[in-house]
């Protein structure tokens, strides 16, 4: 599942003095190109980042966004893509759903956008610390927008005027988290308003052992697909920003030193591609004791079988890595590997939603 919020926050920070409109799909009835939670950031000059349709809605959204930017008031817009008459949005749209989009003004350093300015910085800070955040905001044109943020560590961030509302919403936040959904619109009778609940997730962590040329396109594509990438290799001539400009971290260490100083989180993704048998073996010896969410080893399966002593661990090691698409060369192989990572990630998200696990919120 695409992590739109991390991309949009980065785009906002890059243009801190600008006003934007952020469009979010909050409800879909039927089929649509993207589902609830998909976001799009629109600038004053009608430039935009991200997409929430296959091009069917963007033209009108750019128009609607300008009104939001000028008035600094959010609005809801509905698009019915189910009808095929000449007056509808459904004409040649390629979708078959009714889509509701919430458009709100946002910015990074603009006092005119309070309370949103400080709250978006809080979201960014929490996500960078690896903590999910639940955002709850009013969707009511007759009332001033109130926003409350709940962090996975139990913190609550709200403007002083919203503290009472924040306490009343805690039970709803807990139920929302347990539902496993990403976005939900709930009418709360006690507060006489619709509230939009959204859960923002930090980027997934990907650790790449090996900084060979074949890892370069893989790291670039992984970074563009919402992974926070760490490259580990003892060669400073290879493990650097010049070869891996989009990697979040470059760690110039041998595997033994790395594991003596650090522990890879259980919900991480790991690729072992050092092209060195002894190093790969050492890495796997550490990882099989506390397996990450995804563990993949470059090379044929028979090589991986030689790398591990306990053959029972082979059941959770992906080898060879990547989906079987007949890939050749670093670029194609990286596409097959990323396709497999996305498959695992989306399967894990779907499983989490189905199981509705408890969480430490509030």
Secondary structure by P-SEA (a helix, b strand, c coil): ccaaaaaaaaaaaacccbbbbbbbbcccccccccccccbbbbcccccccccccccccaaaaaaaaaaaaaacccbbbbbbcccccccccccccccbbbbbbbbbbbbcccccaaaaaaaaaaaaaaaaacbbbbbbbbccccccbbbbbbcccccccccccaaaaaaaaaaaaaaaaaacccbbbbbbccccbbbbbbbbbccbbbbbccccccaaaaaaaaaaaccbbbbbccccccccccccccccccccccaaaaaacccccccbbbbbccccaaaaaaaaaaaaaccccbbbbcccaaaaaaaccccccccccccccccccccccaaaaaaaaaaaaaaaaaaaaaaaaaaccccccc
